[in-house]
Amino acid sequence: MSFSSVSPAALVIVAVAALAACAQTGPQSSSAKPVLYPNETFNRMGAQAAQAHVQACEGKAVDAGLTPRVEDNAVARSAAHGAAVGGTLGAVAGIFNGGISRVAENAAKGVVAGGATGAVSGSFNNDKPNPIYRNFVSRCVQEKGLEVIGWN
């Protein structure tokens, strides 16, 4: 199988998925976990028991209605914004490149291209950690005698 037999759209989808996976890791990601300081309590109970406490606290946060990620629908907002800008640019391009008869066709192409670009852009901005969730988990863990020194 050669690259010439793979559709350009499939290559774009694979590249976007790979980039999105990379963008959703690290301390500023909603998938980050608490990092515990090895204090006396941690050393006494051991890493496995400490992690069990962290998981229990994460469960309590979810039970309280919190999510690790801020739910702000950035993907849809960015897609709509991209579609509006793309449609406008497509319509203007249609006027200059094909006269009035090409305005609707180019505007439609611009909406599709702009919407797709906006959705991809929004997917990179849709992984914001929820500070209330993190505070809840940190406080719960602290009540067990453990110390959260950060998120990673």
Contacts in CASP RR format, 6 or more apart in sequence:
PFRMAT RR
TARGET T0000
AUTHOR 0000-0000-0000
METHOD contacts of the structure
MODEL  1
MSFSSVSPAALVIVAVAALAACAQTGPQSSSAKPVLYPNETFNRMGAQAA
QAHVQACEGKAVDAGLTPRVEDNAVARSAAHGAAVGGTLGAVAGIFNGGI
SRVAENAAKGVVAGGATGAVSGSFNNDKPNPIYRNFVSRCVQEKGLEVIG
WN
3 11 0 8 1.000
16 120 0 8 1.000
16 123 0 8 1.000
19 124 0 8 1.000
20 123 0 8 1.000
20 124 0 8 1.000
23 123 0 8 1.000
23 124 0 8 1.000
23 127 0 8 1.000
24 30 0 8 1.000
24 31 0 8 1.000
24 127 0 8 1.000
25 31 0 8 1.000
26 32 0 8 1.000
26 152 0 8 1.000
27 150 0 8 1.000
27 151 0 8 1.000
27 152 0 8 1.000
28 129 0 8 1.000
29 127 0 8 1.000
29 129 0 8 1.000
30 67 0 8 1.000
30 68 0 8 1.000
30 69 0 8 1.000
30 70 0 8 1.000
30 127 0 8 1.000
30 128 0 8 1.000
30 129 0 8 1.000
30 130 0 8 1.000
31 68 0 8 1.000
31 127 0 8 1.000
32 129 0 8 1.000
32 151 0 8 1.000
32 152 0 8 1.000
33 54 0 8 1.000
33 151 0 8 1.000
33 152 0 8 1.000
34 54 0 8 1.000
34 134 0 8 1.000
34 137 0 8 1.000
34 138 0 8 1.000
34 141 0 8 1.000
34 148 0 8 1.000
34 150 0 8 1.000
34 151 0 8 1.000
35 148 0 8 1.000
35 149 0 8 1.000
35 150 0 8 1.000
35 151 0 8 1.000
35 152 0 8 1.000
36 42 0 8 1.000
36 50 0 8 1.000
36 54 0 8 1.000
36 141 0 8 1.000
36 146 0 8 1.000
36 147 0 8 1.000
36 148 0 8 1.000
36 149 0 8 1.000
37 146 0 8 1.000
37 147 0 8 1.000
37 148 0 8 1.000
37 149 0 8 1.000
39 145 0 8 1.000
39 146 0 8 1.000
39 147 0 8 1.000
41 50 0 8 1.000
41 144 0 8 1.000
41 145 0 8 1.000
41 146 0 8 1.000
42 50 0 8 1.000
42 146 0 8 1.000
42 147 0 8 1.000
45 53 0 8 1.000
50 146 0 8 1.000
53 141 0 8 1.000
53 144 0 8 1.000
53 146 0 8 1.000
54 137 0 8 1.000
54 141 0 8 1.000
54 146 0 8 1.000
56 140 0 8 1.000
57 136 0 8 1.000
57 137 0 8 1.000
57 140 0 8 1.000
57 141 0 8 1.000
57 144 0 8 1.000
58 68 0 8 1.000
58 137 0 8 1.000
60 136 0 8 1.000
60 140 0 8 1.000
61 133 0 8 1.000
61 136 0 8 1.000
61 137 0 8 1.000
61 140 0 8 1.000
64 136 0 8 1.000
66 130 0 8 1.000
66 132 0 8 1.000
66 133 0 8 1.000
66 136 0 8 1.000
67 130 0 8 1.000
67 133 0 8 1.000
68 129 0 8 1.000
68 130 0 8 1.000
68 133 0 8 1.000
68 134 0 8 1.000
69 126 0 8 1.000
69 127 0 8 1.000
69 128 0 8 1.000
69 129 0 8 1.000
69 130 0 8 1.000
70 128 0 8 1.000
70 129 0 8 1.000
70 130 0 8 1.000
72 126 0 8 1.000
72 128 0 8 1.000
73 126 0 8 1.000
74 122 0 8 1.000
74 123 0 8 1.000
74 125 0 8 1.000
74 126 0 8 1.000
74 128 0 8 1.000
75 119 0 8 1.000
75 122 0 8 1.000
75 123 0 8 1.000
75 126 0 8 1.000
76 119 0 8 1.000
77 122 0 8 1.000
78 118 0 8 1.000
78 119 0 8 1.000
78 121 0 8 1.000
78 122 0 8 1.000
78 125 0 8 1.000
79 115 0 8 1.000
79 116 0 8 1.000
79 118 0 8 1.000
79 119 0 8 1.000
79 122 0 8 1.000
80 115 0 8 1.000
81 118 0 8 1.000
82 114 0 8 1.000
82 115 0 8 1.000
82 117 0 8 1.000
82 118 0 8 1.000
82 121 0 8 1.000
83 110 0 8 1.000
83 111 0 8 1.000
83 112 0 8 1.000
83 114 0 8 1.000
83 115 0 8 1.000
83 118 0 8 1.000
85 114 0 8 1.000
86 110 0 8 1.000
86 111 0 8 1.000
86 113 0 8 1.000
86 114 0 8 1.000
86 115 0 8 1.000
87 107 0 8 1.000
87 108 0 8 1.000
87 110 0 8 1.000
87 111 0 8 1.000
87 114 0 8 1.000
88 107 0 8 1.000
89 110 0 8 1.000
90 106 0 8 1.000
90 107 0 8 1.000
90 109 0 8 1.000
90 110 0 8 1.000
91 103 0 8 1.000
91 104 0 8 1.000
91 106 0 8 1.000
91 107 0 8 1.000
93 106 0 8 1.000
94 102 0 8 1.000
94 103 0 8 1.000
94 105 0 8 1.000
94 106 0 8 1.000
94 107 0 8 1.000
95 102 0 8 1.000
95 103 0 8 1.000
97 106 0 8 1.000
98 106 0 8 1.000
129 151 0 8 1.000
134 151 0 8 1.000
137 148 0 8 1.000
138 148 0 8 1.000
141 147 0 8 1.000
141 148 0 8 1.000
142 148 0 8 1.000
END
